[in-house]
Amino acid sequence: MAHNDGPGVLASVRDDFPRWYQDVLEKAQLADNGPVRGTMVIRPYAYSIWERMQADVDARIKRTGAENVYLPLFIPQSYLEREAEHVEGFSPELAVVTHAGGKELTEPVVVRPTSETVFGELMAKWVQSHRDLPMLLNQWSNVVRWELRPRLFLRTTEFLWQEGHTAHATAEDAAAYARRIHLEVYRDFLQETLAIPVLVGVKSPRERFAGAINTMTCEAMMGDGKALQMATSHELGQNFARAFDIGYTDSAGTVQTCWTTSWGSSTRMMGGLIMSHGDQAGLRVPPRIAPIQAVVVAVKDDERTVAAASAIADELTDAGVRVRLDARSTPGFGRRIVEWELKGVPLRIEVGPRDLDAQQATIGRRDVQGKTTLPLDQLRTSVPVLLDAMQAELFEQASRRLAENTADVETVTEAVAAAASGFARIPYAALGESGEDELAASAITVRCLQTAEGGLPAADTTEDLFAIVGRSY
C-alpha cells in the first residue's frame, strides 16, 4: 500500500486515482492485504458498512419471496463438468483441492467460485411437482476465484457475496423474476441507499455470464471515469436445468424441465462506494449506509464541554441518529477532524466553550465544503433533515459526473476517444461484434446495451439498442 506522509495526506484523486484509492483504504482503516496473495482483510469500520449493505440487500431480497440457505464450500469437480460452458468460463480461476486428511482424494474438489452447480443438484432433488415452484433461494457466503491482478474490494481471490438461484415453471416467470431482482433489489439499493447512479442494461452476447441466455447488469461510473460492474442477474434458460435434471410434474402429470435464474452482488460494492463518492479528503459515506451518521466532537476535554457533547450525542441517538461521541484528549482537535473526514462520516457536530457560550454547535457536512452553525435546541430536528439532504446531494453529484462524462458517438473511433475519460454511447448496430473486437484492442468493453430511453431491454432482441462502452476495473 502507499505510504504518503501525514494522516490526512492522500495521493491526488485527480492525477493518481489508483494510489489515492490505496491511500484511502489504508488511512481510513478499511482493509489490508491478507497473508496469501490476493486475499483481503476487511477492517472493522469497513465491515460495519458491509453489514449494513448486507442487511439492506437481504431485506429487499426477502421482499421478493426468496429464502436464505447455506451450501457447502467444497464442490465435487464432476459437478462443474456437467455444464460445459459454465466450467469453461471459470476454469482459469478455480482453486482445486487434491489432498486432504493426509491422503490424495479419489475425486478433486473445487473451492466454490459460485454455487450454480450445487444449487442445480439440490433443486433437482427438492423440486418434484409444479406445487414446489417457483423455488426462490439465496445464500450469503464467501467464494474463491484465483485472481492474478488483485485489488482490494475490486478483485480479490476470496470475497464475500450473495448469490440467488431460482427455478420456475415457465420462461416468462423466470425472466420476470430476474428482472424484478435486478430493478427492485440491485438498482434501487445502489441508487437509494448507496447514492450511486447506475446504468441498467443487458450484456452483449460475448459479455454474458457463462451458460446464461441473458445477463442484466448495473454499471456505475467511478470518480476517474472508469466503469464498475456493481451487480448482475442472469436468465439461465434451461441449460442448467437440463444438465442437472431439474424438472417437475405439471398439473396434467407431464414431466417438464424448469427454467432457472441466478443473481449476485459482492463486497465489490464497497470499492464502488469508495470510488464513487470519495474526494481529496478521503471517503464520503452516504448517510443511509453510514454506521456513524454524525460524530459529536468535543473541542476541549474540560468537564463542561464533554458533558454538553455527551448530552447532544444522547439526544440525537434518541432521535434515531447513529452517533459517535469523540471526547478524546488526544490526538489534538485538528487530527481528530482529519480522522473523521478520512472515514467519511456524514456530519460533524463540533462543540467547544465558545459554542456553548453562544448556545450553538458548529456543523461540518462531508458532502460540501465549509461549516455552519445551528442552535443547540434545534439539533434534534435539524440533523435528520440535514442527513436526508446530504444523501440527495451525494446522488446528485455522482449523477452530474455520469451525465457530463458520457458522450453520444456514431463511430468506433469516436467511442475509443470518449472512453479515455468516461463512457461512450453508440448505436449497437454501428458497433456489432467487429466493433467490440476493435474496442477490446484498446482495453475497452461494452458495459451494457440499453433502449434509446436508457431502459432495460427485452432479452431476445439487440435491435435499436445503444451500447454503453468504457474502460473498467
Number of C-alpha atoms within 10 A of each C-alpha: 12 16 14 14 8 9 15 20 18 24 21 16 19 12 10 12 15 16 18 24 25 21 24 28 26 17 22 23 17 24 21 16 16 14 9 8 14 20 22 21 16 21 15 12 17 18 17 17 18 21 14 16 22 18 11 16 20 19 12 18 22 15 13 14 11 20 15 15 11 10 15 10 17 16 21 17 18 14 18 22 15 15 20 13 15 19 19 13 12 15 14 12 14 17 16 15 17 13 13 9 6 6 8 11 12 8 12 16 20 20 20 26 22 20 22 19 24 20 21 23 17 13 23 19 13 14 20 16 17 18 13 14 16 21 18 21 21 23 19 19 19 17 20 20 21 21 17 13 10 16 19 25 24 17 21 25 23 19 23 16 18 20 20 26 24 25 31 26 23 17 17 10 15 24 22 12 20 25 19 16 22 25 19 14 21 26 23 19 18 23 14 17 20 25 28 29 25 22 22 26 28 29 24 21 13 10 14 18 20 19 21 21 17 24 27 27 27 24 23 26 29 24 21 19 22 20 23 24 21 23 22 25 30 29 27 26 22 23 21 24 21 17 16 21 18 25 25 23 17 15 10 6 10 9 14 16 19 28 26 32 27 25 22 21 20 23 23 20 21 21 20 24 20 22 26 28 23 23 23 16 21 29 27 24 29 29 28 20 20 23 22 22 22 28 22 26 28 25 25 17 17 13 9 14 21 23 14 18 26 18 14 22 24 15 15 19 15 12 14 10 20 16 22 19 18 22 20 15 13 9 10 11 18 9 14 18 19 17 19 24 24 27 25 27 26 26 25 23 27 22 24 22 16 12 18 16 8 11 13 20 26 18 20 22 20 26 23 10 7 9 13 10 13 16 14 18 12 11 20 18 11 13 20 18 11 16 20 13 13 23 21 16 16 24 20 15 16 21 18 12 18 22 12 11 16 20 20 15 17 16 14 20 12 15 25 25 15 20 27 16 16 26 30 26 24 23 21 22 15 15 20 14 14 11 18 18 14 16 22 14 10 12 13 21 24 26 28 27 29 25 19 13 9 14 14 21 20 14 15 8 8 19 11 13 22 24 28 28 27 29 23 19 10
